[in-house]
Amino acid sequence: MKIAIIGSGIVGLSLAYDLSDKTNEVIVFEKEKDSLSHGTGRNSGVIHSGIYYIPNSLRSKLCIEGSKLMKDFILENNLYLKNCGKLLLPKKDIDLKTLEILYQRSKKLGINVKKLNSIDEIIKIEPNCNPIYKQALFIKDTSLGDPEEVSKKLIEILKNRNIEILYNHKVIKIFPQNGKLITNNDTFKFDIIINAAGLRADEIAKKSSLKTNYSSLPFKGKYWRVNFNNTKHMPKTLLYPIPNLEYPFLGIHTVYDKKGNFYLGPSNTPVFGRESYNFLHKFNFLEFLNLTFKFFKKIVFNENNLRNLALLEFKNLFLSHVKKTSNVYFKSKDNFSLEISSKVGIRSQIFDNKTKFLFDDFVLVKQDKVIHILNAISPAWTSSFAMAKYISKKYNLK
Ligand SMILES: Cc1cc2nc3c(=O)[nH]c(=O)nc-3n(C[C@H](O)[C@H](O)[C@H](O)COP(=O)(O)OP(=O)(O)OC[C@H]3O[C@@H](n4cnc5c(N)ncnc54)[C@H](O)[C@@H]3O)c2cc1C
């Protein structure tokens, strides 16, 4: 089979890795000059356990399976893996109820989670945190990887298999019935085209004349750099809040990388350009107008409580607020300082115009010779290898 993959983020690369065998000829199209310009090169690198997602949803299944596959790939290739575990720390009374829901869910899903019931137990796991409630959840199997290393290794393997990644090839039109694909450079024909264009997957769907009830809303995830006055104060276990299950975001948490950079983030503020990582970066006036209109309507009518979310998240743009609400993560506010960092990512979340809800799962749509992967939101990095296997099996691609 001749297969085109649009997008060389982690989803596109792991698909190419899974599908490239003797029977398939795979080509990857990428509009940028590299594979790390968007979601895959701008995330937290957390290999999630799957505790957050509704049982039996695609996110739940693929995250649990994907977490294992991602760790296997990392270990096989001697890449960075930190088995740090994660603590979920309540900050307010209502969190205790959610903590119990997540605990029961984890038991059902067979995820290794320990419920802690005293400050001593919590401190024993992470001496540098500052719990304010006696309860917490400890997820042993959460780990940290390095998304850049994983992508680079995949690219190397694909190169050895003679799989072409055509950089600077922007897909501008698809004819789903006959598999014709047009880029800014040339015209191609395929048996199958897979749309793995991340936060532009809905745009590709439009270029392929797919009609859906969805619109896509981008949210900016900004990180704050944490500078410790002594590295002994740095928490090694990842520290997360108890999430509001009404929203698909996890809340501001701690994260660090193999170089020792330590961050708090990401925020989730509405943004009016899908690639507006910095002010006016890749500014597109039409996109700005379109997104302003979409957000304005949803915020005015408070659809899916988006007004409340926007107000809540607006506060996360201020350093003083982030510092205040992160006090459970650090033993003393005198041990560290916060500063703005250049680390920022954007996640595009599908809004279902029929149900008026932010859609909370990965979405796959088959349209003639095209498979669209819509809403490849977090934890799509963790889930990528499992997602590739799932797509390959579901659509008989091997
Ligand atoms: C701030 C933040 C933190 C996150 N943290 C985590 C985490 O800790 N763990 C986790 O599992 N997930 C996390 N995620 C989610 C994860 O990063 C994404 O779900 C994942 O990277 C999506 O991969 P992708 O390949 O679909 O998208 P991308 O990496 O965005 O790749 C899509 C590619 O398609 C290309 N493209 C777009 N349009 C075209 C076109 N017309 N023609 C050709 N190419 C095109 C783009 O240039 C891009 O390179 C996070 C996301 C964000 C934003």
The ligand as a MOL file (V3000), in Angstrom:
LIG
                    3D

  0  0  0     0  0            999 V3000
M  V30 BEGIN CTAB
M  V30 COUNTS 53 58 0 0 0
M  V30 BEGIN ATOM
M  V30 1 C 1.9090 22.5510 26.7490 0
M  V30 2 C 1.6610 21.0970 26.4400 0
M  V30 3 C 2.0600 20.0990 27.3340 0
M  V30 4 C 1.8120 18.7670 27.0390 0
M  V30 5 N 2.2750 17.7980 27.8930 0
M  V30 6 C 2.1370 16.4890 27.5560 0
M  V30 7 C 2.6930 15.4660 28.3780 0
M  V30 8 O 3.3600 15.7310 29.3750 0
M  V30 9 N 2.4790 14.1790 28.0230 0
M  V30 10 C 1.7660 13.8210 26.9170 0
M  V30 11 O 1.5660 12.6410 26.6750 0
M  V30 12 N 1.2580 14.7760 26.0980 0
M  V30 13 C 1.4420 16.0920 26.3810 0
M  V30 14 N 0.9690 17.0650 25.5570 0
M  V30 15 C 0.2670 16.6760 24.3380 0
M  V30 16 C 1.2320 16.2690 23.2350 0
M  V30 17 O 2.3250 17.1340 23.1510 0
M  V30 18 C 0.4900 16.2920 21.9080 0
M  V30 19 O -0.7230 15.6330 22.0850 0
M  V30 20 C 1.3030 15.5880 20.8310 0
M  V30 21 O 2.5750 16.1650 20.7030 0
M  V30 22 C 0.5500 15.6610 19.5160 0
M  V30 23 O 1.4020 15.1610 18.5230 0
M  V30 24 P 1.0480 15.3800 17.0050 0
M  V30 25 O 2.0310 14.6100 16.2210 0
M  V30 26 O -0.4080 15.0780 16.7990 0
M  V30 27 O 1.1460 16.9510 16.7810 0
M  V30 28 P 2.4030 17.8970 16.4380 0
M  V30 29 O 3.5860 17.5480 17.2270 0
M  V30 30 O 1.8810 19.2840 16.5450 0
M  V30 31 O 2.7150 17.5450 14.9380 0
M  V30 32 C 1.8510 17.8650 13.8710 0
M  V30 33 C 2.7160 18.2330 12.7000 0
M  V30 34 O 1.8700 18.4510 11.5580 0
M  V30 35 C 2.4680 19.4540 10.7830 0
M  V30 36 N 1.4820 20.0510 9.8790 0
M  V30 37 C 0.4050 20.8230 10.1960 0
M  V30 38 N -0.2450 21.2150 9.0900 0
M  V30 39 C 0.4240 20.6740 8.0350 0
M  V30 40 C 0.2370 20.7290 6.6190 0
M  V30 41 N -0.7580 21.4300 6.0630 0
M  V30 42 N 1.0970 20.0510 5.8250 0
M  V30 43 C 2.1370 19.3300 6.3730 0
M  V30 44 N 2.3650 19.2670 7.7020 0
M  V30 45 C 1.5170 19.9230 8.5260 0
M  V30 46 C 2.9600 20.4470 11.8260 0
M  V30 47 O 3.9350 21.3170 11.3020 0
M  V30 48 C 3.4710 19.5370 12.9210 0
M  V30 49 O 4.8660 19.3130 12.8420 0
M  V30 50 C 1.1730 18.4130 25.8280 0
M  V30 51 C 0.8100 19.4110 24.9140 0
M  V30 52 C 1.0620 20.7370 25.1950 0
M  V30 53 C 0.7050 21.7910 24.1890 0
M  V30 END ATOM
M  V30 BEGIN BOND
M  V30 1 1 1 2
M  V30 2 1 2 3
M  V30 3 2 2 52
M  V30 4 2 3 4
M  V30 5 1 4 5
M  V30 6 1 4 50
M  V30 7 2 5 6
M  V30 8 1 6 7
M  V30 9 1 6 13
M  V30 10 2 7 8
M  V30 11 1 7 9
M  V30 12 1 9 10
M  V30 13 2 10 11
M  V30 14 1 10 12
M  V30 15 2 12 13
M  V30 16 1 13 14
M  V30 17 1 14 15
M  V30 18 1 14 50
M  V30 19 1 15 16
M  V30 20 1 16 17
M  V30 21 1 16 18
M  V30 22 1 18 19
M  V30 23 1 18 20
M  V30 24 1 20 21
M  V30 25 1 20 22
M  V30 26 1 22 23
M  V30 27 1 23 24
M  V30 28 2 24 25
M  V30 29 1 24 26
M  V30 30 1 24 27
M  V30 31 1 27 28
M  V30 32 2 28 29
M  V30 33 1 28 30
M  V30 34 1 28 31
M  V30 35 1 31 32
M  V30 36 1 32 33
M  V30 37 1 33 34
M  V30 38 1 33 48
M  V30 39 1 34 35
M  V30 40 1 35 36
M  V30 41 1 35 46
M  V30 42 1 36 37
M  V30 43 1 36 45
M  V30 44 2 37 38
M  V30 45 1 38 39
M  V30 46 1 39 40
M  V30 47 2 39 45
M  V30 48 1 40 41
M  V30 49 2 40 42
M  V30 50 1 42 43
M  V30 51 2 43 44
M  V30 52 1 44 45
M  V30 53 1 46 47
M  V30 54 1 46 48
M  V30 55 1 48 49
M  V30 56 2 50 51
M  V30 57 1 51 52
M  V30 58 1 52 53
M  V30 END BOND
M  V30 END CTAB
M  END
